[in-house]
Amino acid sequence: MKFKNYLSAIKAIIKKDAKIFFRYPANAVFRIVEPIIWITPVYFLSKAFQINGENIGFSQYSGTTDYMAFLVIGSIVSSFISSVLWGMGFSLKNEMDVGVIESNWLTPIPLWVQLIGRSIFSLIMTTINSLTVAILIWIMFGFNITGGILPAIITLLPMLIALYGLGFGIASLVLMTNNANNIIDITNFSLNMLSGESFPITVLPKVIIPISLSLPITYGYDSLRGVLLGTNTLLPIHLEQLILVGFMIIGIFLGYKILIKVEKHCRTVGNIGFH
C-alpha cells in the first residue's frame, strides 16, 4: 500500500514538472540548439588537426580516429549526469524560492521519493533531447557508431541508477548550505572533466590521473565508448561494468543514508524555516 502511494506521488510530481516544462516551449528548443552550438566549434577545431580526414594523434590515446563520435557519447553521458544532479539538488532550491519546501515536508511522502519523482521527468526529457541532438549532429557533421545499442544500454543503466545516490548526496548538501547553484556547478563540472567527458583521461597530468581512476563515473564513460566505438579501455570492459554495478549498489546505499541523516538533522534543528 505504501509503495502504491509512493508511485502515485511520483506520478503527480512528473505531471507537475511536465506542465511547467511545456509552458515554456522556448526552453525545449534551446535545450536542442545549445549543445549543437557548443559542439560546432569543437568539430571545426578537430578538423584542423586531421590528416587525410582522420585524427591520427587522437587515436594514439583513444583507439579511434572518430573524435566526433567520442565527443557525442561523452556529451550524452554528461547530460544524464547533469539531469540527475540538477533534477534533485536544484529542485529543492526551487521549492525554497517559491516557499513550498516546508509544506512538502509535511506530507507523508518521504523526501527521497519526492527527489526521485523530480528527476524522472528530467531524465525522460534528457533522453529525448540527447537522441535528437545526436541525430542532428550525425546529419550535420557525421560520426560512426560500430557497437550494439543494447549492450551500451546495459552498460549505462547501472551508472544512471548509481547517480541517484550521488543526487541524494548533492541534495543533502543543498539542504545544509542553502546553496544549490555553486554546489551543483562545481560538482558537475569537476566530475565530467575528471572522468573524461571530452578527452581520454590518459592525457591528464600524472598527479590527476589517480583521482580520475578513483571515480566510478570514469569507467562509465570509458566502457560505453569501448562498447560503441571499440576504443582502448582502461580496464577490460566486463571489469568496468562490474565496477559500475558495485558503484550502483554502494552509491544508492550511501546516498540514501546520508540524505536520511541530513533530513533528520534539519528537522531537529529546524533550519528548513531559514531556506
C-alpha positions as CSV (number, residue, x, y, z in Angstrom):
1,M,0.0,0.0,0.0
2,K,2.8,2.4,0.9
3,F,4.6,1.6,-2.4
4,K,1.4,2.4,-4.3
5,N,1.2,5.7,-2.6
6,Y,4.8,6.4,-3.5
7,L,4.1,5.7,-7.1
8,S,1.1,8.0,-7.0
9,A,3.2,10.8,-5.6
10,I,6.0,10.2,-8.2
11,K,3.3,10.3,-11.0
12,A,1.9,13.6,-9.6
13,I,5.3,15.2,-9.5
14,I,6.1,14.1,-13.1
15,K,2.8,15.5,-14.2
16,K,3.5,18.8,-12.4
17,D,7.0,19.1,-13.9
18,A,5.6,18.3,-17.4
19,K,3.1,21.1,-17.1
20,I,5.7,23.6,-16.1
21,F,8.1,22.5,-18.8
22,F,5.6,22.7,-21.7
23,R,4.5,26.2,-20.5
24,Y,7.9,27.4,-21.7
25,P,8.4,25.8,-25.2
26,A,11.4,28.0,-26.0
27,N,13.3,26.1,-23.3
28,A,12.8,22.9,-25.2
29,V,14.1,24.5,-28.4
30,F,17.2,25.9,-26.7
31,R,18.0,22.5,-25.0
32,I,18.5,21.2,-28.5
33,V,20.2,24.2,-30.0
34,E,22.6,24.9,-27.2
35,P,24.5,21.5,-27.4
36,I,24.9,21.9,-31.2
37,I,26.2,25.4,-30.8
38,W,28.7,24.1,-28.2
39,I,29.9,21.2,-30.4
40,T,30.1,23.1,-33.7
41,P,33.4,24.9,-33.0
42,V,34.9,21.8,-31.4
43,Y,34.1,20.0,-34.7
44,F,36.0,22.5,-36.8
45,L,38.8,22.6,-34.3
46,S,39.2,18.8,-34.6
47,K,39.3,19.1,-38.4
48,A,42.3,21.4,-38.1
49,F,44.3,18.5,-36.6
50,Q,43.2,15.9,-39.0
51,I,45.4,14.1,-41.5
52,N,43.6,12.8,-44.5
53,G,40.3,13.2,-42.7
54,E,41.4,11.3,-39.6
55,N,42.6,12.4,-36.1
56,I,45.7,10.3,-36.0
57,G,47.2,11.8,-32.9
58,F,43.9,11.4,-31.0
59,S,43.7,7.7,-32.0
60,Q,47.1,7.0,-30.2
61,Y,45.4,7.9,-26.9
62,S,41.8,6.6,-27.5
63,G,42.0,3.9,-30.1
64,T,39.6,5.6,-32.5
65,T,40.1,8.4,-35.1
66,D,36.4,9.4,-34.9
67,Y,36.6,12.3,-32.4
68,M,33.1,13.4,-33.1
69,A,31.6,10.0,-32.0
70,F,33.9,10.1,-28.9
71,L,32.6,13.6,-28.1
72,V,28.9,12.9,-28.8
73,I,28.9,9.9,-26.5
74,G,30.6,11.9,-23.7
75,S,28.1,14.7,-24.2
76,I,25.2,12.3,-23.9
77,V,26.5,10.7,-20.7
78,S,27.3,14.1,-19.2
79,S,23.8,15.3,-19.9
80,F,22.4,12.4,-17.9
81,I,24.7,13.3,-15.0
82,S,23.6,16.9,-15.1
83,S,20.0,15.8,-15.3
84,V,20.1,13.9,-12.1
85,L,22.2,16.5,-10.2
86,W,20.1,19.4,-11.3
87,G,16.8,17.5,-11.1
88,M,17.4,16.6,-7.5
89,G,19.6,19.3,-6.0
90,F,18.1,22.3,-7.8
91,S,14.5,21.2,-7.4
92,L,15.0,21.7,-3.6
93,K,16.3,25.2,-4.3
94,N,13.2,25.9,-6.5
95,E,11.0,24.8,-3.7
96,M,12.9,27.1,-1.3
97,D,12.5,30.0,-3.6
98,V,8.7,29.6,-4.0
99,G,8.2,28.8,-0.4
100,V,6.7,25.4,-0.5
101,I,9.6,23.2,0.8
102,E,8.1,23.2,4.4
103,S,4.6,22.2,3.3
104,N,6.1,19.5,1.1
105,W,8.0,18.1,4.0
106,L,4.7,17.9,6.0
107,T,3.3,15.4,3.5
108,P,3.6,11.6,4.3
109,I,5.8,11.1,1.2
110,P,9.5,10.7,2.2
111,L,11.9,13.2,0.8
112,W,13.8,10.6,-1.2
113,V,10.6,9.7,-3.1
114,Q,10.0,13.3,-3.9
115,L,13.5,13.7,-5.2
116,I,13.2,10.6,-7.4
117,G,9.9,12.0,-8.8
118,R,11.5,15.3,-9.6
119,S,14.4,13.7,-11.5
120,I,12.4,11.3,-13.6
121,F,10.8,13.8,-15.9
122,S,14.2,15.5,-16.3
123,L,15.7,12.1,-17.3
124,I,12.9,11.5,-19.8
125,M,13.4,14.9,-21.5
126,T,17.2,14.4,-21.4
127,T,16.8,11.1,-23.2
128,I,14.6,12.6,-25.9
129,N,16.9,15.7,-26.2
130,S,20.1,13.6,-26.4
131,L,18.7,11.4,-29.2
132,T,17.5,14.4,-31.1
133,V,20.8,16.2,-30.7
134,A,22.8,13.1,-31.7
135,I,20.7,12.6,-34.9
136,L,21.1,16.3,-35.8
137,I,24.9,16.2,-35.2
138,W,25.1,13.0,-37.3
139,I,23.3,14.7,-40.2
140,M,25.4,17.9,-39.9
141,F,28.9,16.6,-39.1
142,G,28.7,12.8,-39.4
143,F,30.1,10.1,-37.0
144,N,30.1,6.3,-36.9
145,I,28.8,4.0,-34.1
146,T,30.2,0.5,-34.6
147,G,28.9,-1.3,-31.5
148,G,25.5,-2.5,-30.4
149,I,23.0,-0.2,-28.8
150,L,21.6,-2.9,-26.4
151,P,25.0,-3.7,-24.8
152,A,25.5,0.1,-24.4
153,I,22.2,0.5,-22.6
154,I,23.1,-2.4,-20.3
155,T,26.4,-0.7,-19.6
156,L,24.9,2.7,-19.0
157,L,21.9,1.6,-16.8
158,P,23.9,0.8,-13.6
159,M,25.6,4.2,-13.7
160,L,22.4,6.0,-14.2
161,I,20.9,4.2,-11.1
162,A,24.1,4.9,-9.1
163,L,23.8,8.6,-10.0
164,Y,20.7,8.7,-7.8
165,G,22.9,8.0,-4.8
166,L,25.1,11.0,-5.9
167,G,21.9,13.0,-6.3
168,F,20.9,12.2,-2.8
169,G,24.3,13.4,-1.6
170,I,24.0,16.7,-3.6
171,A,20.5,17.3,-2.3
172,S,21.8,16.8,1.3
173,L,24.5,19.5,0.7
174,V,21.9,21.9,-0.7
175,L,19.8,21.4,2.5
176,M,22.8,22.0,4.7
177,T,24.2,25.0,2.8
178,N,21.2,26.5,1.0
179,N,23.5,27.0,-2.0
180,A,22.4,24.9,-5.0
181,N,23.9,26.7,-7.9
182,N,27.6,26.7,-6.8
183,I,27.5,23.1,-5.4
184,I,25.9,21.6,-8.5
185,D,28.0,23.6,-10.9
186,I,31.3,22.7,-9.3
187,T,30.4,19.1,-8.8
188,N,29.0,18.7,-12.3
189,F,32.0,20.3,-14.0
190,S,34.6,18.6,-11.9
191,L,33.1,15.1,-12.3
192,N,32.8,15.5,-16.1
193,M,36.3,16.9,-16.5
194,L,38.0,14.4,-14.3
195,S,36.0,11.4,-15.7
196,G,36.9,12.2,-19.4
197,E,33.8,13.7,-20.9
198,S,35.6,15.2,-23.8
199,F,39.0,13.5,-23.8
200,P,40.8,10.3,-22.7
201,I,41.9,10.7,-19.1
202,T,45.4,9.5,-20.1
203,V,46.2,13.0,-21.4
204,L,45.7,14.5,-17.9
205,P,48.7,15.3,-15.7
206,K,50.0,12.3,-13.9
207,V,49.1,13.7,-10.5
208,I,45.4,14.0,-11.5
209,I,45.1,10.6,-13.2
210,P,44.8,8.6,-9.9
211,I,41.9,10.9,-8.9
212,S,40.2,10.1,-12.3
213,L,40.7,6.4,-11.8
214,S,39.1,6.5,-8.4
215,L,35.9,7.9,-9.8
216,P,33.4,5.2,-10.9
217,I,31.9,7.5,-13.5
218,T,35.2,7.4,-15.4
219,Y,34.5,3.7,-16.1
220,G,31.0,4.6,-17.3
221,Y,32.4,6.9,-20.0
222,D,35.2,4.5,-20.8
223,S,33.2,1.3,-21.0
224,L,30.4,2.9,-23.1
225,R,32.9,4.2,-25.6
226,G,34.5,0.8,-25.6
227,V,31.2,-0.9,-26.4
228,L,30.0,1.6,-29.0
229,L,33.3,2.6,-30.7
230,G,35.8,-0.2,-29.8
231,T,38.1,2.3,-28.1
232,N,41.0,1.3,-25.9
233,T,39.6,0.9,-22.4
234,L,41.4,1.5,-19.1
235,L,40.4,-2.0,-17.9
236,P,38.6,-4.9,-19.6
237,I,35.0,-3.8,-20.4
238,H,33.4,-6.6,-18.3
239,L,35.5,-5.5,-15.3
240,E,34.5,-1.8,-15.8
241,Q,30.8,-3.0,-16.0
242,L,31.3,-4.8,-12.7
243,I,32.7,-1.6,-11.2
244,L,29.6,0.3,-12.3
245,V,27.3,-2.4,-10.7
246,G,29.3,-2.0,-7.5
247,F,29.0,1.8,-7.7
248,M,25.3,1.4,-8.2
249,I,24.8,-0.7,-5.0
250,I,27.2,1.3,-2.8
251,G,26.2,4.7,-4.2
252,I,22.5,4.2,-3.6
253,F,23.1,2.9,-0.1
254,L,25.4,5.7,1.0
255,G,23.5,8.4,-0.7
256,Y,20.2,7.3,0.9
257,K,21.8,7.0,4.4
258,I,23.4,10.5,4.1
259,L,20.1,12.0,2.9
260,I,18.1,10.4,5.8
261,K,20.7,11.6,8.3
262,V,20.7,15.2,7.0
263,E,16.9,15.3,6.7
264,K,16.7,14.2,10.4
265,H,19.2,16.8,11.4
266,C,17.3,19.6,9.5
267,R,14.1,18.6,11.1
268,T,15.7,18.5,14.6
269,V,17.4,21.9,14.4
270,G,14.5,23.4,12.4
271,N,16.7,25.1,9.7
272,I,14.2,24.4,6.9
273,G,12.5,27.6,8.0
274,F,15.6,29.6,7.0
275,H,15.5,28.3,3.4
